[in-house]
Amino acid sequence: MGLAFYTLQMLSYLIDIASGKINAEKNLARYALYISFFPQILQGPIPRWSELAPQLFEGHEIREKNLREGLQLVLWGFFLKWMIADKAAILVNTVFDRFPSYQGVYVLIAGILYSLQLYTDFLACVTLSQGIAQLFGISLADNFRHPYFSRSIREFWRRWHISLSRWLKDYVYIPLGGSRRGTAQKYRNLLLTFLISGLWHGGGLKFLIWGMMHAIYQIAASVIYAPRNRLYLALQMPEDSLPRRILSTLGTCFWVMLAWIIFRANSLSQGMEMLRSLVTVWNPWVLFDGSLLQLGLPGKEWNVLLVSLAILFAVSVLQTRLRLRDWINQQHLMIRWPIYLLAIFAIYFMGTYGEGFRAQDFIYGAF
Amino acid sequence: MEHFEMKELKGKTAGKALIFLLLFVLLFQGANALLLPKNYALTSDWPASSNTEGVYRLEKNSLDLLILGSSKAYTAFVPQILYDEYGMRAYNLGTDLQSPHMSYYWLREALKRQSPKIVVLETSMFFPVITDQPLNTSEAMMRKAMDPMRWSFNKLHALWEIYRLDKTQNWKSYVFPNLRFHERWKEWNEDDFTLSELRVHNELLGWSPLMEKSGIDDFRPIHVEPLAASANFAPYMEMYLDRITALCRERSITLVLVTTPDTGASAATHRSMENYAKSNSLHFLDLNEQECYEAMGYDFAEDNADFEHPNVSGAQKLSRRLGEYLYSEYPVQGGQGSAWENGRTYYSHILDEWSLRGKTVPEHYCEALEELACTVFLAMDKNWADTVTPSVQAFLTRLGAEPEKAFWAVLENGVPVSAGTEKEAYGSFRSGRSRYEISTTQPCSIALDGREQAKEGKGISIVIYDSLRRRLIDSVCLQNGVIR
């Protein structure tokens, strides 16, 4: 239903009015349009009045650029959902739903794939929302900025689900005092903020623990900041050196993945058991003996998934350097159209949809 | 001026969008054609696509006889025999597990362009076959028959009936086949990319020749006692039979019910069909019934490809029996038909292949190879001359083999196109689409597209491949005057 997103949007509107940042809208129709603007209601991004309302009310002509960019985003959204998220879901569901049949390396692979599934699934929905809004000439804010390129958990939360992170920061963390009242207060505020974040994601204990894990990661990173820096320097790895960048990025992904295993597990106890099996079960041969092909995703589907992930990686890297849509729009028709048609038919043929598949709901639609 | 430029810009954009849309629709059509399963007579023994699409390509009002039914019908009745020997322009519109529901809607479809005087309806699907399905057939077989049907009110009606009676079926996927078949990209093969080649070949007009001889030995035709009980029709089947009967009556078409030799038939099913035929003034020909069966000289072990489908010789016997029956009961004065005239060469090619499989003497086998319109691969080691009779030796010498030397050869339509004495040879055939690898070291090896096809043995290995029909015809080893 998207109630969680809807509620946060309403709360931010009311808090902003109460704090005098914005004036209350007197026109019921305008208010209703803001609060129920359909592309983003299901899974965000969670907009602020000051960002979305002016665009909604100013009126927009139908423009080729908007239509083109909107459809590009829709196409990219379908690519993310059907070529990555729903393919990865087949394997992820097998491992998580049949635990303890699959342990050790299976859990590691499922954890990695779930991290990617959750990201692409959520990104797909937001991209579709942005694309549909763009058709009307309305720009919704980005909700992700390549979170798995983050070098710390703190940075991760500046790049992941940006509208929620901003909401929690502006309406929970800062009002609690943020980091201005000493280290102990800062840690308390972090714990409370991520506790609320966990609660927002669901009622189960596992979500609370997942939220706590992220708070503890940040507190731990803060505590070991100085000795860790000394260690890096001793190893001749200054801040911006490539090995350190790779190491810190991979490290961040690893800790995030561990938390996602708890997040995805069917219960907290199952999640803990799965994490335990990562260190207690030794079965690396499953990477080589074809066992991974027995998890519901046959070889050719694996190939499509890996190629799609490579495309996602390449696009993400390019996006850090240029606005890809601008680059595509500048190309000649004879380059643009084949790109579109190739993407459309690749998804049409190889996407995970139709009979024989259980369509996966958008994961964040459940929160 | 600015307004004019803006208008021109919008017109240009709309034009580009239209061109893109047209291009997309064209590619979309191609994509759907690529996704749909291909069941064409050229490369498949179960040619539902050819049989159904082929009926649209027949010359208008050119049919005297239309045959409907399951695979038991389309493997049994040869339109070429009915035309050549009984003067009837017949077409076999059978499809796999074709339930009376499908027969009814395909009859309606065929009658849009044809006005046959006789409709032959094979009866096995009136009785429970796929018992867990409401329409007595599987979803996959339903798709095979219904997907090729052109869009019309008739098809919509057929789909509505499917949806009404079988809630497990997804009607949307009949409209958007990608929902059902988009997974097929994983099994794409040559057929999927040569659709136009497959579509032009329907020379057998619906008949599918099965080449195996694997019928069971202890088959007994049925003997119907006067007081034999009758079997129940499967649910809904009688309803569609009634509709077929009514439609034929309305169009003044003679409807003949026919049962083919089949282990699934019984005195009870015979009695049911007989009762139905009597009460509706129809004719019923049971080729499974003892008297008729024996009169045909049918031998289930020799004339069947399996426990329910006749092979080529079985089909010849059944077609002649049907032809005689129809000719005596309802003589049809059929005219000439180009489809039947043009199909004769292809039919003859099929009979040549069938005849080759029946050869038991090496000399006769080699003679047949010289006449056969196929690709033949031979491989033998240097001692080849010790293992064959003089006349086979003469045949091989004509091809270029020399005593005390290993030899390999590739023949196209009886003529050597490549030969040599090397231990290993490789090359391509079918205009480069397929490859072969031959080894003349014992045991000889002949691999086509990476798959070993030579029969194990110490003699002369021969592999015969039909390049047109893209299939292996035979693989034998000639040794000491014996074909193995």
Interface residues (C-beta under 8 A of the other chain):
Chain A: E64 P298 K300 E301 L333 W337 Y340 L341 I344 F345 Y348 F349 M350 G351 Y353 G354 E355 G356
Chain B: T13 K16 F20 L23 F24 L27 A31 L34 L35 N170 S173 N178 L179 R180 H182 E183 W185 K186
